[in-house]
Each structure stands twice: as structure tokens, then as C-alpha cells.
Amino acid sequence: MHRPTRRHLTIATALVAATTAAVAVTTAAGAFDNAQQAKDAIKGGKAKNVILLIGDGMGDSEITLARDYTVGANGRLNMDKFPLTGAYTTYAVHADGTPDYVTDSAASGTGWATGVKTVNGRISKTPGTDKPVKTLLELAQKNGYATGDVTTAELTDATPAVLASHATDRSCQGPADMAKCPADTIAAGGPGSIAEQEVNHKVDVLIGGGKQRFDQKVTDGKYKGLTVTEQAKKLGYQVVTDKAGLKGVKSGKPVLGLFANGNVPVEWTGKAAAVGGTDAQRCVTSNPNRPSTTPSLADSASKAIQLLEAKQKQKHSKQGFFLQIEGASIDKQDHAADPCGQIGETAAFDRAVKIARDYAAKHPDTLVVTTADHGHTSQIVPLEATPPGLSSTLVTNEGQQLKVNYSTNTPGQSQEHTGTQVRIAAQGPEAYRVLGLTNQTDLFTTIRQALRMR
């Protein structure tokens, strides 16, 4: 049995006092739902479940932009309502361990998935020696937890990949994509592509896009000649491709949901930012290119939680589940300097945050963490500003104009990540660990400690 040390008790007592004081002066629109929730979040103890929500590229500017547009400058998103909030650093490393100040999603995801920093482009392997490192999902499976990985990107994209695969390069998504990972191929005695590894890991719930990767044929080994989708079926997966299929899956067998050939289409559209700006615009909140049969991220999150909980009940397991949920295209629309696409994806992610928080309200032994993997480009600037790069003027839901600027790369090029620290917020057992300024790798320890995983 874990017993808190005197130091932990002293810190917890001080945090309770500080939080109670903070809650007393917080307005109704502020971060804390109530003082008791904040006090509960400061407690340690074992979590039965962990839900980790990643807004890819969702720095403070991206959060603020979505808040200003959708609920107003003085409003609050669901992700703003966590009782405890801190920040963490996001840098990657070079092969010799020296800092690389701007991370990509592969290195940053490896940080929280394994507790080890690595080089940009690498998936859950060491920076210098290219050796696989155990991930949170692998540890969760070993310790009897159900596991899930949900995204709006391809399931083989960096953030979902870091949990259930190990690859020298993030590009090695399917059997036909292995050019940069010769040692990882099955022919060379490796684990195969990211898609092959994900289904071989028998993750209980895999939901996202990337059907094109799973439709590739396996080139070597036991499943040679089959597509990865057919391999998944051989391994017992229920494979679904739309909202109705997801609704109809049964608990007890693993689920592979593939809702787009590539990334899942975004929810909102509008004019991309342009040199010299755009006319003031309202975003189109129903993307005509998004099939009506596509589940929302909130739909997928809700179903994943239901399936994982049901599996553990059927097993009469004392353990719960570990689930990662990614809003991937906040980042992708930031790269494209598309403010409406970006805001819509942040709003969709925020609805998934509400699903997780609503579940935790009924299951207080659930640790919920919301954060980002790295910062990104968008900046809210004065209306009179004349940015040298791309900009767009929006008319918010408050009826006010807002100018957003994208200037981390030459117009016409993909906008870039930034090296800023990003927000991390939490509730539930061990949530106090996110307070202050921590390192991205500390999130691995927080989750491992909360689930008491060996």
C-alpha cells in the first residue's frame, strides 16, 4: 500500500489552503467549479481510470482564439474548467541528448508515452541508440487495464502511434511506407509498420482515420499477403467505417474504427488566411466535404469509454482503463493557416473534454488530463496590425472583429510549431502533479503513478 510521505502531506496541506483561498476569489466564470472539486483533485491515491486528452498544436493562443470566437472573451470552454492547471515544457533532444527547442508530434508524444525524450520524427524509441522504450499503453496492458487510442488523424499518425508502436521514423505508417525504417521491417526481424504494430498490440479500441494505411498488404511474416485490415480481423477486431457501424459494435471484442482514408475531415470551413488579410468572415460550421456518416470526436470518445468500461466489467476486473483521445487537426489547420478549420477542431475537441469530465463526475476515481503536445502559429493581433505574413479577420459569436496572424513561415509554406510551454490541466487522483511548471516527460510519471503501474 502506498503511504504518503511527510513531504507529500505538507505539500498537499499547503495546496489545499492555497486552492481554498483561490476559489474564494474566483468569479463564477473562473476555472474552478467549486472549492470541493479543487480539494479532491489535490488528493493523491490510486486512479481506476485515466483519460488523457491531447489537443495537437493547441497552445494558449489556439485555446484563446477558440474561446474568443465561440463563447466570448469572458466565457469559458470545458477545458478551462479543470480545477488544477499548470504548464509543461515541450522540447525534443538531438541524438546526443542536447535540447532541440522545437519539437514535432513524434518526439513530444514519445515524451509522455515513455518518459524519455527523443529526436524529432522518432516513435517511442531512444534518441541515440534507437531502442524501443515501454509505453504507457504497454504498461497498462501488462497491469490488466483496458486500453484505447482515439484520434481525428490517421491512426498511424505520430500522436496515436507513440502508444502502441516503436518506429525509427514516423513516416513508416503502413507496410508500403517503410523506406526510413529498414531495421523495423518484419523481414529484418523488426515489429513491422505502425499499422501492423497497433493491431498486433491488440489495443481494445482503435478509432480514427488512416484506412489507406490499413488497406496496404503485409509483405512478410505470418500475415503476408493480407491487408492490415484483414490481419486485424484475424486477430478478432470488429472493423467499422462509419457512425452506424461504431454504434453497433459489441463489447468484449476489440474495435478498429477507420472513418476516413486519410485524416478525418474537419468540422468547420472558411477562408484561409492570406497575405494582406481577408475580408471579415464568419466560419461555416458545417463542412460540406465531411460525410454525415462520420462520428464526431465526442461520439468516438463516448463510445470508447463505454466499450472499455464494459470490457472490464465483463472480466470482473478491479482495474479500469487507460484511454488517449486526440484532437489532431487543430495542428493541421494551424499548419494550413486556416483559422475556421482550426477553431472548429478546437471546439470539437472541447466537446470531447466535456464527455471525459462528465464521466469523471460520476466516477471520481478517474484521472482526466488535458494538454497539448506543442505550441503552434496562430496569434491574435490588433485589428490595425499589418502582419508581414498571412492573416484573417473573423467576426466572432459576440459580433466583434478579431484578427489572427500566421507568420512562422513564408507564405505558401506550411506554418511551423513553436517551442513554447503549453497548458496542462487535470482533475482526479494525482492531479496535483500538473501544478507549476513541469516537463512533458513528467506526465508519464503522473499517469503511471496514478494507475500504480509496475
C-alpha positions as CSV (number, residue, x, y, z in Angstrom):
1,M,0.0,0.0,0.0
2,H,1.3,3.4,-1.0
3,R,1.7,5.7,2.0
4,P,2.2,9.5,1.5
5,T,5.5,10.9,2.9
6,R,5.6,13.8,5.3
7,R,6.8,16.0,2.4
8,H,3.8,15.0,0.3
9,L,1.4,15.6,3.2
10,T,2.9,19.0,3.8
11,I,2.7,19.9,0.2
12,A,-0.9,18.7,0.0
13,T,-1.9,20.7,3.1
14,A,-0.4,23.8,1.6
15,L,-2.1,23.2,-1.7
16,V,-5.5,22.8,-0.1
17,A,-5.1,26.1,1.8
18,A,-3.9,27.9,-1.3
19,T,-6.6,26.4,-3.5
20,T,-9.3,27.3,-1.0
21,A,-8.1,30.9,-0.9
22,A,-8.0,31.0,-4.7
23,V,-11.5,29.6,-5.1
24,A,-12.8,32.2,-2.6
25,V,-11.8,35.0,-5.0
26,T,-12.6,33.2,-8.3
27,T,-15.7,34.6,-10.2
28,A,-18.5,32.4,-11.5
29,A,-16.8,32.4,-14.9
30,G,-13.5,31.3,-13.4
31,A,-11.6,28.0,-13.6
32,F,-12.9,26.2,-10.5
33,D,-16.4,24.7,-10.5
34,N,-16.2,24.7,-6.7
35,A,-13.8,24.5,-3.8
36,Q,-14.5,20.9,-3.1
37,Q,-13.6,19.7,-6.6
38,A,-10.3,21.5,-6.3
39,K,-9.6,19.9,-2.9
40,D,-10.5,16.5,-4.2
41,A,-8.1,16.9,-7.2
42,I,-5.2,17.7,-4.8
43,K,-5.5,14.3,-3.2
44,G,-3.2,11.5,-4.2
45,G,-4.4,8.0,-4.3
46,K,-4.9,5.4,-7.0
47,A,-6.9,6.1,-10.1
48,K,-9.1,3.3,-11.6
49,N,-9.1,5.0,-15.0
50,V,-7.1,7.6,-16.8
51,I,-8.4,9.7,-19.8
52,L,-5.7,11.7,-21.5
53,L,-6.9,14.3,-23.9
54,I,-4.3,15.8,-26.4
55,G,-5.1,18.9,-28.4
56,D,-2.4,18.6,-31.1
57,G,-0.8,22.0,-31.6
58,M,-3.2,23.5,-29.0
59,G,-1.1,26.2,-27.4
60,D,-2.5,29.1,-25.3
61,S,-3.1,31.2,-28.5
62,E,-5.2,28.4,-30.1
63,I,-7.3,28.0,-26.9
64,T,-7.8,31.7,-26.6
65,L,-8.8,32.0,-30.3
66,A,-11.4,29.3,-29.9
67,R,-12.7,30.8,-26.7
68,D,-13.0,34.3,-28.1
69,Y,-14.8,33.1,-31.2
70,T,-17.2,30.5,-29.7
71,V,-18.0,31.5,-26.1
72,G,-16.6,35.1,-25.8
73,A,-13.7,36.7,-24.2
74,N,-15.2,36.3,-20.7
75,G,-16.6,32.9,-21.4
76,R,-15.1,29.5,-20.5
77,L,-14.5,26.4,-22.6
78,N,-14.9,23.0,-21.0
79,M,-11.1,22.7,-20.9
80,D,-11.0,25.9,-18.9
81,K,-13.0,24.4,-16.1
82,F,-10.5,21.9,-14.7
83,P,-9.7,22.5,-11.0
84,L,-5.9,22.4,-11.4
85,T,-3.9,23.9,-14.1
86,G,-0.1,24.2,-14.8
87,A,2.2,24.3,-17.8
88,Y,4.9,22.0,-19.2
89,T,7.9,22.3,-21.4
90,T,7.9,20.6,-24.8
91,Y,11.4,20.5,-26.2
92,A,12.8,17.4,-28.0
93,V,16.5,16.4,-28.0
94,H,19.2,15.7,-30.5
95,A,20.9,12.3,-30.7
96,D,23.5,13.3,-28.2
97,G,20.8,14.4,-25.7
98,T,21.2,18.2,-26.2
99,P,18.0,20.2,-26.4
100,D,16.1,20.7,-29.7
101,Y,14.0,23.6,-28.7
102,V,11.1,23.0,-31.1
103,T,9.5,19.5,-31.0
104,D,7.4,17.6,-33.5
105,S,4.5,15.4,-32.5
106,A,6.5,12.2,-32.6
107,A,9.2,13.3,-30.1
108,S,6.7,15.1,-27.9
109,G,4.3,12.2,-27.8
110,T,7.2,9.9,-27.0
111,G,7.9,12.1,-24.1
112,W,4.7,11.5,-22.2
113,A,4.2,8.0,-23.6
114,T,7.6,6.7,-22.4
115,G,9.0,9.3,-20.0
116,V,12.0,9.5,-22.4
117,K,12.8,12.4,-24.7
118,T,13.8,11.6,-28.2
119,V,14.7,13.1,-31.6
120,N,12.1,14.6,-33.8
121,G,10.4,12.1,-36.1
122,R,11.0,9.1,-33.8
123,I,8.2,7.0,-32.3
124,S,8.8,5.7,-28.7
125,K,12.5,4.8,-29.3
126,T,15.6,6.2,-27.7
127,P,17.4,9.2,-29.3
128,G,20.9,7.9,-29.7
129,T,20.6,4.1,-29.8
130,D,17.2,3.8,-31.5
131,K,15.9,1.2,-29.0
132,P,12.2,0.8,-28.1
133,V,11.0,2.1,-24.8
134,K,8.0,0.7,-22.9
135,T,4.9,3.0,-23.3
136,L,2.1,3.8,-21.0
137,L,-0.3,1.7,-23.1
138,E,2.0,-1.3,-23.0
139,L,2.4,-0.9,-19.2
140,A,-1.4,-0.6,-18.8
141,Q,-2.0,-3.8,-20.7
142,K,0.6,-5.6,-18.6
143,N,-1.1,-4.4,-15.5
144,G,-4.6,-5.6,-16.6
145,Y,-6.1,-2.3,-17.8
146,A,-8.3,-2.0,-20.9
147,T,-6.7,0.4,-23.4
148,G,-8.0,2.8,-26.1
149,D,-6.5,5.2,-28.7
150,V,-8.8,7.7,-30.4
151,T,-7.8,10.4,-32.9
152,T,-9.1,12.6,-35.7
153,A,-5.8,12.0,-37.6
154,E,-4.8,8.8,-39.3
155,L,-4.4,6.2,-36.5
156,T,-0.8,5.7,-37.7
157,D,0.0,9.4,-37.2
158,A,2.5,10.4,-34.6
159,T,0.4,11.1,-31.6
160,P,-1.7,7.8,-31.6
161,A,1.3,5.9,-32.8
162,V,3.5,6.6,-29.8
163,L,1.3,4.5,-27.5
164,A,1.3,1.2,-29.5
165,S,4.3,1.2,-31.8
166,H,8.0,1.8,-32.0
167,A,9.5,3.2,-35.2
168,T,12.7,4.9,-36.2
169,D,10.7,7.4,-38.2
170,R,7.1,8.5,-38.0
171,S,6.6,8.1,-41.8
172,C,6.6,4.3,-41.5
173,Q,2.9,4.1,-41.2
174,G,2.0,1.1,-43.3
175,P,3.8,-1.9,-44.9
176,A,4.4,0.1,-48.1
177,D,5.9,3.1,-46.1
178,M,9.0,1.5,-44.6
179,A,11.7,3.2,-46.5
180,K,13.1,5.1,-43.5
181,C,12.8,2.2,-41.1
182,P,14.7,-0.7,-42.6
183,A,15.5,-2.3,-39.2
184,D,11.9,-2.2,-38.2
185,T,10.6,-4.3,-41.1
186,I,9.3,-7.8,-40.3
187,A,11.8,-9.1,-42.9
188,A,14.7,-7.7,-40.8
189,G,13.2,-9.2,-37.6
190,G,11.5,-5.9,-36.6
191,P,7.9,-5.3,-35.5
192,G,6.7,-4.0,-38.8
193,S,4.9,-0.8,-39.7
194,I,3.0,1.3,-37.2
195,A,-0.4,0.0,-38.5
196,E,0.8,-3.6,-38.1
197,Q,2.1,-2.9,-34.6
198,E,-1.1,-1.2,-33.5
199,V,-3.3,-4.2,-34.3
200,N,-0.7,-6.7,-33.1
201,H,-0.8,-4.9,-29.7
202,K,-4.5,-5.8,-29.5
203,V,-5.4,-2.4,-28.3
204,D,-9.1,-2.7,-27.2
205,V,-10.3,0.4,-29.0
206,L,-8.6,2.0,-32.0
207,I,-10.6,4.8,-33.6
208,G,-9.6,7.4,-36.2
209,G,-8.7,7.8,-39.9
210,G,-6.0,6.2,-42.0
211,K,-7.9,3.5,-43.8
212,Q,-5.4,3.8,-46.6
213,R,-2.6,2.5,-44.3
214,F,-4.6,-0.5,-43.1
215,D,-5.6,-1.3,-46.7
216,Q,-1.9,-1.9,-47.6
217,K,-0.7,-5.5,-47.9
218,V,1.6,-7.1,-45.3
219,T,4.9,-8.1,-47.1
220,D,6.4,-10.6,-44.7
221,G,5.7,-12.8,-41.8
222,K,2.5,-14.6,-40.6
223,Y,0.1,-12.3,-42.3
224,K,2.0,-11.9,-45.6
225,G,-0.4,-11.2,-48.5
226,L,-3.2,-10.0,-46.3
227,T,-4.1,-6.3,-45.8
228,V,-3.5,-4.9,-42.3
229,T,-7.3,-4.7,-42.0
230,E,-7.6,-8.4,-42.8
231,Q,-4.8,-9.0,-40.2
232,A,-6.9,-7.1,-37.7
233,K,-9.9,-9.3,-38.4
234,K,-7.8,-12.4,-38.0
235,L,-6.9,-11.0,-34.6
236,G,-10.5,-10.7,-33.6
237,Y,-11.1,-7.0,-34.4
238,Q,-14.6,-5.7,-35.3
239,V,-13.8,-3.3,-38.2
240,V,-16.2,-0.4,-38.7
241,T,-16.1,2.6,-41.1
242,D,-19.0,4.9,-40.1
243,K,-21.1,6.2,-37.3
244,A,-23.7,3.4,-37.6
245,G,-21.0,0.8,-37.5
246,L,-19.5,2.3,-34.4
247,K,-22.8,2.5,-32.7
248,G,-23.4,-1.2,-33.4
249,V,-20.2,-2.7,-32.1
250,K,-20.4,-5.0,-29.2
251,S,-18.2,-5.0,-26.1
252,G,-15.8,-7.9,-25.5
253,K,-14.0,-7.9,-28.8
254,P,-11.5,-5.2,-29.9
255,V,-12.7,-2.5,-32.2
256,L,-10.9,-0.9,-35.2
257,G,-12.8,2.2,-36.5
258,L,-11.5,3.7,-39.7
259,F,-13.6,6.7,-40.7
260,A,-11.5,8.2,-43.5
261,N,-8.8,7.2,-46.0
262,G,-6.6,9.9,-44.5
263,N,-7.3,12.3,-41.7
264,V,-10.9,12.6,-40.6
265,P,-12.4,15.7,-42.4
266,V,-12.6,18.8,-40.3
267,E,-16.0,20.1,-38.9
268,W,-15.7,23.8,-39.9
269,T,-14.6,25.6,-43.0
270,G,-13.8,29.2,-44.1
271,K,-11.3,31.3,-46.0
272,A,-7.7,30.6,-45.2
273,A,-5.5,33.4,-44.0
274,A,-4.0,35.5,-46.8
275,V,-1.2,38.0,-47.4
276,G,-2.7,41.3,-46.6
277,G,-5.6,39.7,-44.7
278,T,-9.1,38.7,-45.6
279,D,-12.5,40.4,-45.5
280,A,-14.2,39.9,-42.2
281,Q,-15.7,36.4,-42.2
282,R,-18.0,34.2,-40.2
283,C,-16.9,30.5,-40.2
284,V,-19.1,27.9,-41.9
285,T,-19.9,25.4,-39.1
286,S,-21.0,22.5,-41.3
287,N,-18.3,21.3,-43.7
288,P,-19.9,20.1,-46.9
289,N,-17.0,17.8,-47.5
290,R,-17.4,16.0,-44.2
291,P,-19.8,13.0,-44.7
292,S,-22.8,12.9,-42.4
293,T,-21.9,9.3,-41.5
294,T,-18.6,10.5,-39.8
295,P,-18.8,10.3,-36.0
296,S,-17.6,13.4,-34.1
297,L,-14.7,13.2,-31.7
298,A,-17.1,13.4,-28.8
299,D,-19.1,10.4,-30.3
300,S,-15.9,8.4,-30.6
301,A,-14.8,9.3,-27.1
302,S,-18.1,8.4,-25.6
303,K,-18.2,5.0,-27.3
304,A,-14.6,4.3,-26.4
305,I,-15.3,4.9,-22.7
306,Q,-18.4,2.7,-22.9
307,L,-16.5,-0.1,-24.5
308,L,-13.5,0.0,-22.2
309,E,-15.7,0.1,-19.1
310,A,-17.9,-2.7,-20.3
311,K,-14.8,-4.9,-21.1
312,Q,-13.5,-4.6,-17.5
313,K,-16.9,-5.3,-16.0
314,Q,-17.2,-8.5,-18.1
315,K,-13.8,-9.6,-16.8
316,H,-14.8,-8.6,-13.3
317,S,-11.5,-6.7,-13.2
318,K,-10.6,-4.4,-10.4
319,Q,-8.6,-2.4,-12.9
320,G,-10.2,0.2,-15.2
321,F,-8.9,1.6,-18.4
322,F,-6.3,3.9,-20.0
323,L,-7.6,6.0,-22.9
324,Q,-5.9,8.6,-25.0
325,I,-8.1,11.0,-27.1
326,E,-6.5,13.3,-29.7
327,G,-7.9,16.3,-31.4
328,A,-5.4,16.2,-34.2
329,S,-6.4,18.7,-36.8
330,I,-6.1,21.8,-34.6
331,D,-2.4,21.4,-35.5
332,K,-3.1,20.5,-39.2
333,Q,-5.3,23.6,-39.7
334,D,-2.7,25.7,-38.0
335,H,-0.1,24.4,-40.4
336,A,-2.5,25.5,-43.2
337,A,-3.2,28.9,-41.7
338,D,-6.9,28.1,-41.7
339,P,-8.5,29.8,-38.7
340,C,-12.0,28.5,-39.2
341,G,-10.8,24.9,-39.6
342,Q,-8.6,25.3,-36.5
343,I,-11.3,26.8,-34.3
344,G,-13.9,24.2,-35.4
345,E,-11.4,21.4,-34.4
346,T,-10.7,23.0,-31.1
347,A,-14.4,23.3,-30.4
348,A,-14.9,19.6,-31.4
349,F,-12.0,18.6,-29.1
350,D,-13.6,20.7,-26.3
351,R,-16.8,18.7,-26.6
352,A,-14.8,15.5,-26.1
353,V,-13.3,17.1,-23.0
354,K,-16.8,17.5,-21.7
355,I,-17.5,13.8,-22.3
356,A,-14.5,12.9,-20.2
357,R,-15.3,15.4,-17.4
358,D,-18.9,14.2,-17.3
359,Y,-17.7,10.6,-16.9
360,A,-15.3,11.6,-14.2
361,A,-18.1,13.5,-12.3
362,K,-19.8,10.1,-11.9
363,H,-16.5,8.2,-11.5
364,P,-14.3,10.3,-9.3
365,D,-11.6,7.6,-9.3
366,T,-10.9,8.7,-12.9
367,L,-7.9,11.0,-13.6
368,V,-8.6,13.3,-16.5
369,V,-5.7,15.3,-18.0
370,T,-6.0,17.8,-20.9
371,T,-2.9,19.2,-22.6
372,A,-1.2,19.8,-25.9
373,D,1.9,18.2,-27.5
374,H,3.4,21.6,-28.6
375,G,2.5,25.2,-29.4
376,H,1.8,26.5,-32.8
377,T,1.4,29.5,-35.0
378,S,-1.8,31.5,-34.6
379,Q,-1.6,34.8,-32.8
380,I,-4.4,37.2,-32.0
381,V,-3.2,40.7,-33.1
382,P,-4.7,44.2,-33.1
383,L,-7.1,44.9,-35.9
384,E,-4.9,47.8,-37.1
385,A,-1.8,45.5,-37.3
386,T,-0.4,44.7,-40.8
387,P,1.4,41.4,-40.3
388,P,4.0,40.5,-42.9
389,G,2.7,37.0,-43.3
390,L,-0.8,35.6,-43.5
391,S,-3.8,36.9,-41.6
392,S,-7.5,36.8,-41.4
393,T,-10.2,38.8,-39.8
394,L,-13.1,36.9,-38.1
395,V,-16.5,38.1,-36.8
396,T,-16.9,36.2,-33.5
397,N,-20.1,34.9,-32.0
398,E,-20.0,38.1,-29.8
399,G,-20.3,40.2,-33.0
400,Q,-16.9,41.6,-32.7
401,Q,-14.0,41.5,-35.1
402,L,-10.8,39.6,-34.3
403,K,-7.6,39.4,-36.4
404,V,-5.5,36.2,-36.4
405,N,-1.9,36.2,-37.7
406,Y,0.1,33.3,-39.1
407,S,3.8,34.2,-39.6
408,T,6.0,31.3,-38.6
409,N,7.0,30.6,-42.2
410,T,7.0,32.2,-45.6
411,P,3.5,32.5,-47.1
412,G,2.9,29.4,-49.2
413,Q,4.9,27.2,-46.9
414,S,3.5,25.1,-44.0
415,Q,3.3,27.2,-40.8
416,E,5.6,25.8,-38.1
417,H,5.3,24.6,-34.5
418,T,6.7,26.9,-31.8
419,G,8.9,26.0,-28.8
420,T,6.6,27.5,-26.1
421,Q,5.5,25.8,-23.0
422,V,1.8,24.7,-23.1
423,R,-1.0,24.3,-20.7
424,I,-1.7,21.1,-18.8
425,A,-4.8,20.7,-16.6
426,A,-6.3,17.9,-14.6
427,Q,-8.8,16.5,-12.1
428,G,-8.9,13.4,-10.1
429,P,-6.3,11.2,-8.3
430,E,-2.7,12.6,-8.6
431,A,-4.0,15.7,-10.5
432,Y,-1.9,17.9,-8.2
433,R,1.2,16.7,-10.1
434,V,0.4,19.0,-13.0
435,L,0.7,22.2,-10.9
436,G,3.5,24.6,-11.5
437,L,5.9,24.2,-14.4
438,T,6.8,20.6,-15.2
439,N,8.4,18.7,-18.1
440,Q,6.5,16.8,-20.7
441,T,8.1,13.6,-19.6
442,D,6.6,14.1,-16.1
443,L,3.2,13.3,-17.5
444,F,4.4,9.7,-18.0
445,T,5.2,9.5,-14.2
446,T,1.9,11.2,-13.3
447,I,-0.2,8.6,-15.2
448,R,2.0,5.7,-14.2
449,Q,1.8,6.7,-10.5
450,A,-2.0,7.3,-10.7
451,L,-2.6,3.7,-12.1
452,R,0.1,2.2,-9.8
453,M,1.7,0.5,-12.8
454,R,4.9,-1.5,-12.4
